[in-house]
Amino acid sequence: MNLSESAWALFEAHRSGKAPLSRAGGSFVGQCACDPQPLTEKQASWLAKLLERAELPPLDGEAAND
């Protein structure tokens, strides 16, 4: 999945109750869905953790640099 697809999948996991997001996590995921800027290393790490917790696939190889 690319960055935007991953973000929307995390929103769906939150909405369904499978993987609730904190306020900060939700804000961050919204940024990932709407902002085309590349992720920093720290942001990419946080997103990877959120995806893992939601049992979603990791980002495509270059998604953090799109």
ROPA-69123 format. One line per 3 residues: their letters; for each residue x, y, z negated of C-alpha. Coordinates in Angstrom, 2 decimals. Layout:
# residues N
A	X,Y,Z ~ ...;
# end
This chain:
# residues 66
MNL	0.00,0.00,0.00 ~ 1.11,3.56,0.56 ~ 1.03,6.29,-2.09;
SES	-2.48,7.54,-1.37 ~ -3.94,4.02,-1.15 ~ -2.27,3.09,-4.44;
AWA	-3.67,6.18,-6.14 ~ -7.20,5.46,-4.96 ~ -6.87,1.82,-6.05;
LFE	-5.84,3.04,-9.51 ~ -8.90,5.31,-9.64 ~ -11.09,2.32,-8.77;
AHR	-9.42,0.21,-11.46 ~ -10.09,3.03,-13.93 ~ -13.70,3.50,-12.80;
SGK	-14.44,-0.20,-13.10 ~ -12.88,-0.38,-16.58 ~ -10.15,-2.79,-15.45;
APL	-7.29,-0.39,-16.21 ~ -8.38,2.82,-17.95 ~ -6.17,5.85,-17.38;
SRA	-5.31,8.47,-19.98 ~ -6.03,12.11,-19.18 ~ -2.38,12.59,-18.20;
GGS	-2.40,9.37,-16.16 ~ -5.56,10.41,-14.33 ~ -4.11,13.81,-13.55;
FVG	-0.92,12.24,-12.25 ~ -2.82,9.73,-10.09 ~ -4.90,12.61,-8.68;
QCA	-1.71,14.40,-7.76 ~ -0.46,11.25,-6.03 ~ -3.71,10.97,-4.05;
CDP	-3.73,14.58,-2.87 ~ -0.19,15.95,-2.82 ~ 2.05,14.81,0.03;
QPL	5.25,15.75,-1.82 ~ 7.73,12.92,-2.47 ~ 7.76,11.44,-5.95;
TEK	10.69,11.96,-8.24 ~ 12.39,8.86,-9.61 ~ 10.56,9.33,-12.92;
QAS	7.19,9.72,-11.18 ~ 7.81,6.64,-9.04 ~ 8.64,4.68,-12.19;
WLA	5.46,5.85,-13.95 ~ 3.33,4.99,-10.93 ~ 4.93,1.54,-10.72;
KLL	4.01,0.92,-14.38 ~ 0.42,2.04,-13.81 ~ 0.11,-0.24,-10.78;
ERA	1.56,-3.18,-12.70 ~ -0.85,-2.65,-15.62 ~ -3.76,-2.58,-13.17;
ELP	-2.44,-5.75,-11.50 ~ -2.14,-3.93,-8.17 ~ 0.61,-4.41,-5.59;
PLD	3.64,-2.14,-5.75 ~ 4.17,0.75,-3.38 ~ 5.49,0.06,0.09;
GEA	9.25,0.46,0.26 ~ 9.32,4.10,1.34 ~ 5.99,5.30,-0.12;
AND	7.70,7.34,-2.82 ~ 9.51,9.29,-0.13 ~ 6.57,9.92,2.23;
# end
